[in-house]
């Protein structure tokens, strides 16, 4: 009899509904992740960071908020669904349709090309879509009303701190420093070659744009564009925008061609740069510089404690907590804040009725303190809403990142979004 009573109580315990289950308040968050395809090397880390944090929230009952009508604390459960977009337009659109069919309230994810392919649909369906490692572009921002956003500005604007750092802090030679651009050949990155855009900006900060080389996303040899910039055009610095897999090829070819990195500075943008390079090319990466949007796991800031806690909960190894994992984490922090603010202003019923409430919070995103992981995240320019406004430079040195520049504000460039 005693054993039967214990069994009944044990079963009854699991049948008692939680507060969230009793209220029936739930939101579905979809993640268009990138685990395969041309950007898989970086997409894996960013996608893991996004999904891990969202699942962590879900495991703790969801998002707590203050109901605007009752003034009471409420919980909205979070259901996380995801698909691999393979950094492919067709796969991304298919994933979007499935997310919509499964009643997603908001979509987040990775990649400008996948995101741009869904921007018009998001606008039509009033389904908020926030994408990481997506650079703002006309294809994404043109559909109105806007329901698609990128964490970053245009590719042109994003690299302005890299250019300023090289010209104003790194360059020590005589005359005007000559800069060459090397970029993955992506639709949203082609704007780098627009006449009168980057050449004017580089000139405005004291340099000269010597040339630009667009390279295949799946590059296996970069010796020709390197030679054109370094030997033919005699650049003093190369600003490289690409993927981690391209950085591996770049670093090996720079060494094979015996390019002196003390004479020719090479700076990689954030999507082509993180700690995983110390495993894939430990020798070749030495002496290269890179742009980062967040601190490394070695830096003792309050927000990093939470990043590590979530990563450990998800079963990640310490070496998996790269800067790009943290970037994905930041993207989900932004999404969480946008959802919570919408719930507290409009209430649960209005939030699930349409995407307008979340849309308004993302489009006019107010400053979010993320514990020193990065400078304050906020939308500063309503006409081109993006969230990350600062980056800083680090050097690959002794199998770790050495900070060589302060957090620098991203400059706006007129015409970059047109």
Helices and strands as residue ranges (DSSP letters): H 2-15, H 19-23, E 26-33, H 40-59, E 63-66, E 73-84, H 89-101, E 106-110, H 112-125, E 129-135, H 138-141, E 148-152, H 155-158, H 160-165, I 166-170, E 178-184, G 187-193, H 198-204, E 208-215, H 223-227, I 228-232, E 237-241, H 244-256, E 265-268, G 270-272, H 277-280, E 289-292, H 302-313, G 318-320, H 323-346, H 348-353, H 356-363, G 382-384, E 390-396, E 401-403, E 408-409
